[in-house]
């Protein structure tokens, strides 16, 4: 099955060419954060995440990730996702448009055009699904997962609301430690996400309004978080 990205104009490569700030070099990116991690770094990260009671799967390509997600989530489960360029790039958002094997709460939220009702649906049902799909802004070699957003719709389900949290990330998200994760957020991710929101929402820039850090797994709910690492440069 062919991978379909509904928003190819929002990829890093596209934004570098079209965004007025990135394309003119008014805003400079540190390209090291787009590089795929070494095998030793990937294995170190996997071991650290597993030591903290997270589940980890390592895959070679976005095509493998697409197929893996389809089998990972049990049929009949309620699912939701925040915005994720990575999920777009692996084709899973396009797949969800016609998928019938799950209760797709995200589709229900978007179908509600009254914004007050949409917010309430997101709050009451969207964050308490069986499986919440997201990506991360950084994952450290010592097993810390960092996610940020402007509105709360991405990380709202992270800490305890959703039954299971699935983090799908290219290994370009791997960094040494929490300090470097913070640097990646502000020196790289925020600049690209600001370019994306200028295009998608017609606002001047994004902001790190919510900064969520998962330092270890919940001892009372082990393996609630499943990290899927893909050996490609994906998302921001």
N, C-alpha and C positions, 0 to 999 in steps of 0.2 A: 504494500500500500504506500503510495507516494506521500511524502511529508509536505504538508501545506501550512504555511505561515500566513495568517490572516493580516498581519501588519508588518510586511517586510520593510516598510518605510521607517519603522521604529527600531530597527537593529542598530547596533553600534556602527557598522560599516556605512549604513545609509545616513545616519545622523551626522557622521563626520563629513559627509559630502554636502548635506543640505541645510544643517542648522546654521544660522547666521553668525553665531558666536564660535562654534567649533570649526566651521569651514574656513573662517578668516583667521583662525589661530588666536582670536581674542581670549579664548579659554584653552588652556593647554592641559592635555591628559598625560598621565604617567602610564605609558604603554605596558609596563611590566605587569600590570594588573589584568591585562588581556591574555597573558601567556598561560598555556597549559602547564600544570604542575609536573614536576619530575615524578618518576615512579616511586622513588624512595619517599618523597613528600606525601604522595597519595597513600602509601601503605602506612606511614606514620600517623596520618590523620585518621585513617580507618581504625587503626588499633586504639587510638586515643578515644574516638567516639564510642567504640564498642566497650571500652573500659568504663565508660560513663553510662552504660546501660542503654545506649542507642543501637538501633539496627542499621547496618550499612550494606549497600550493594554497589559494586563498582562495575560500570559498563563502558564499552569502547566507543559507542557512537550514539547519536541522537535517535537513530532508527531503532537500535536496541532498547533505548529508554522508552520510546513510544510503545513498543510491543510489551515491555515489562510492566508498564503502568496499567495496561489493559488487563493483565492477569493478576496484578497485585491486589486490586480493590475487589472485594467480594460482590457478586451481583446482588442487587437490591439495597446496597448501602446508600446512605445519603452522602453526597459529596458537595464540596464547594471549593472555590479557589479565589485568591486575591489576584490582582494583576501580576503577571510574570512574563517578561520577555522570553525567558528560557522555555516556559511551557508553550508559548507561541512558536518558538523556533523548533521544538521537537514535534510540533504538529498536534499536540494534545488538545489545545483549545479548539482547533477546527474540528477535531474528532468529536468533542463533546456536544457540538451543535446538533448532531443527529444520533448520538448514542442513546440507547434505551435501556441499557442494563443496570443503570443506577438512577437514584432519585437526585437529579441535578438541581440543587438549590440555587446555584448561581444563575441558571437560566430563569428560574422563577423570580429572582430578585430583579434581574434586568427587564423582565416582562412587566414589572410594576412601574408605571410611568409617573405616579404620584410620588414625589421625592420623599415626603414625610413618611408615607407608607413603605417606600422602598428601604429607608433607613431603619424603620422598625422591624421589617422582615429580615434585614441583614443582621440586626442586633439580636433578635430572638431566635431565629432559625439558622441564619447563615454561619454563625460562629460555633454552633453546637452540633454540627454534622458528625457523622461517623468518621469521615475522612476529609481532612482539609489539605489541599495541595498548595504548595508555595515554593519559592526559591529563597536563597539567602544572599545577603550582600557580602558576607565573608564567613569562611569556616577555617578555624585555626588548626594548626598541626597538633595542638594540645587539646583539641576536642571541644572548642567553644563555637557556638553558632550565633551569628549576628544578623538581624533583619531590621530594616528601617522603612518608614513610609511617611507620607504627608498627611493622610486622612485617617489612618487606623484600619482601613479595610484590608490591608495585607497582613498585618501582624496581630489583628484583633483576636484571632483564634489560637495563636501560638502557644501560650503558656499553659492553659488548662481547659479551655472551653471545648475544643474539638476532641472527639474520641481518639483519633490517630492523626498525627501531623506528618505529612510526607514532604520532605525538602528535596527538590530536584535541582542540581547545580552542576555546571561545568567545573572542571578542576582549576580553571582560572580564578575561581573564588577562594582557593586555598591560600592562606597566608601563615606567617610564622606564629604569631601570638595575638593577644587581644589589642595591644597597642597598634600593631600593623593593621588589624581589622578596622580600627577606628580611622586610621589614615586612609585606608582603601575607601571607606564610606565617604569621607569628606573630600578627598583629593581626586577621586575617580568616579564612584557611583553617582554621587550627587550632581556632578557636572553633566553626566550623560542622561540621568533621569530628568534634569532640568530641561535639556534639549528635547527629550521625549514629550514632556508636558507642554512645552511651547507649541509643539506640533499637534498633540492630541487634544489638549484642553484650552489652548490659546491663553495661557497664563504665563507670566514672565519667567518663573522658575519654580522648582520644587523646593522642599524644605525637609529637614530631618525633625519632624514633629514627634514621631514615635521611634524609640530606639530600644529594640528588644534583644536581650542576650540570654541564651540558654547555656548555662555554664556546666550543667550536668543533668543526667536523667533523673526523673522522679523515682525515688526508691519504692514508692507504693504503686507505681504504674510503669514498670520497666518496659523498655522497647516501645513506648508510646510514639517516639520519634523515629522515623525511618529516613535515613539520608541516602539519596541515590546520587552517586558521583559519576559524571560522564567525562570521559577523557577527551573533551573538546572544549574550545572557548565558546561559551554561551552566555547570553544575557550581558548584564553590566557587572 
